[in-house]
Amino acid sequence: MAWFGVGAAPYGWRWLCVVTILPNIVLLIVLIRWRAKVSGAIAAPGSAAAPTPTPAGGVRTMLLYLLAAMPVLVIQSLAAWLPTLMARQHGLEPARAAMVGGIAMLIGSPLGQGLGGVMMARWPQARERGGPALVMLLALAIVPALVAVSAGTTVAVAGITLAATMLGMSAFAGLFMVQQEIAPARRAQASGAFLTVITLVGIGIGPLAAGVASGLNAGGIAGGLMIVMIAAAATALLLLIVSRTMGRPSMGPAVP
C-alpha cells in the first residue's frame, strides 16, 4: 500500500479492506458465468432433466443451522479480537500481536477440523452424536480460553491454539450433524442455506457481540470474549434440547 502512496492518502491502511474485496468481485463474476454454463448444459435438449430444488426448511432444520453456527460465532469472535487482546493484555506491538494471534488460529482451527473428521470416521457411534459433541466441545473450549486470558504470553498462545482446535472440532461436528439430517437429494441446496446462516450469524454477530460485551464489563476484551463463549455454549445447549423435542425429518428422496 505504501509503495503506491496509498498509505499517505485519507484513511491510510483502511484502503486495504477495499482492495481485498476486488478479487472476490472477480471470482463472483467467474462463478456466476460458470454456473450459467453448467445449468444450460444440464437443461439442454436430450440431457437428463435438472432436479427440481426442494426447500430444505422446517423449524428443526433452522434450529440445527443456528446450533451449528455457535462454534463459528466463537471462532470469528476470537479471530477478530485476538490481536487486540494480545496487544493490550500482553503488551505486544500491533503487528506482532496480529501475527501471534493469527498463527494460533491458523494452527488450531484446521487441526480441529481434521481431528473432527478423524473422530467421525473412526468412531461410528460419534456420527449419531454430532449435536452433543458440538455442545460439549464448545463448552470445554472455554477452559483453555480462560487460562489464556489470565496467563503469560506463551501459555496464552498455547491456550488459544487449544481452544481453536476444540472449536474446529465443534464446528465440524455441526457440519456433520446437519448433513446427517438432510436427505442426499437435498444436500446441495441445504448446504448453501447452511453456509449462509453460519456466515451471517458467525461473522455478523460474533465480533459485534464481543465488542458490545467488552464495553459493558470491567474485564474489557477478555471479559467480553468469555461472555460470548459462555453465551454461545448455553445457546447451543438450548437449541440442542429444543431441536431434539421435534421429530427428525424424512430422509426419503425429493419429489421431482
Salt bridges, closest charged atoms under 4 A:
GLU128 OE1 - ARG248 NH1 3.73
GLU181 OE2 - ARG60 NH2 2.98
GLU181 OE2 - ARG248 NE 3.64
